[in-house]
Amino acid sequence: MNYKNAAEILPTHLLEEVQKYSEGMVIYVPKSSGRAGWGNHTGLRKELDARNARIRKSFGESSSISELAELYRLSEAAIKKIVYAKK
């Protein structure tokens, strides 16, 4: 990782703003790349979203938390997170 003196690369007005929040600290500035979210390249995110939709639908049709946990081989806590999540 390359460290640069902020005074050498930032305009004065921006440097003064950064100093208000982090004067004397070492900070990391992440790249502004348009990275895809977790699982988007492999399709896993889409699969999990579909599975979670099936779980919510089954729960709405009177399946219990424990039945869903056994069926999908997840913990009851994981099933609760899925069915009670705000969408």
C-alpha positions in Angstrom: 0.0 0.0 0.0 1.3 3.4 -0.9 1.1 6.2 1.6 1.0 9.7 0.3 1.0 13.1 2.1 -2.4 14.5 1.7 -1.0 18.0 1.4 0.8 16.8 -1.8 -2.3 15.4 -3.5 -5.4 17.2 -2.2 -6.5 20.7 -3.0 -6.2 23.0 0.0 -9.9 23.4 0.6 -10.4 19.6 0.6 -7.4 19.1 2.9 -8.9 21.5 5.4 -12.2 19.6 5.4 -10.5 16.3 5.9 -8.4 17.7 8.7 -11.6 18.7 10.6 -12.4 15.0 11.0 -9.1 13.2 11.0 -6.2 15.6 11.7 -3.0 13.6 12.4 -4.7 10.2 11.8 -3.8 7.7 9.1 -6.9 7.1 7.0 -7.7 4.7 4.2 -9.5 6.0 1.1 -11.1 3.1 -0.8 -11.1 2.8 -4.5 -14.3 4.1 -6.2 -14.6 1.1 -8.4 -18.1 -0.1 -9.4 -17.6 -3.5 -7.8 -20.5 -5.9 -8.0 -22.1 -7.0 -4.8 -21.3 -10.3 -3.1 -22.4 -13.3 -5.1 -23.5 -11.4 -8.2 -20.8 -12.8 -10.5 -21.4 -16.4 -9.6 -25.2 -16.1 -9.4 -25.3 -17.3 -5.8 -27.0 -14.0 -4.7 -29.8 -14.7 -7.1 -30.1 -18.3 -5.8 -30.2 -17.2 -2.2 -32.8 -14.5 -2.9 -35.0 -17.1 -4.6 -34.6 -19.6 -1.7 -35.4 -16.9 0.8 -38.5 -15.9 -1.2 -39.6 -19.6 -1.1 -39.0 -19.7 2.7 -41.1 -16.5 3.2 -43.9 -17.9 1.1 -43.9 -21.2 3.0 -43.9 -19.3 6.3 -46.9 -17.2 5.1 -48.7 -20.5 4.2 -48.5 -21.7 7.8 -45.2 -23.6 7.8 -43.5 -23.3 11.2 -40.0 -21.9 11.8 -38.8 -25.3 13.0 -40.2 -27.1 9.9 -38.5 -24.6 7.6 -35.2 -25.0 9.5 -35.3 -28.7 9.0 -36.4 -28.5 5.4 -33.7 -26.0 4.3 -31.1 -27.3 6.8 -30.7 -23.9 8.4 -30.8 -22.8 12.0 -34.1 -21.5 13.4 -32.3 -18.2 14.0 -31.4 -18.0 10.3 -35.0 -18.8 9.3 -36.3 -16.1 11.6 -33.9 -13.5 10.1 -35.2 -14.4 6.6 -39.0 -14.4 7.5 -38.9 -11.3 9.7 -36.5 -9.2 7.6 -38.0 -5.9 6.4 -38.2 -5.9 2.6 
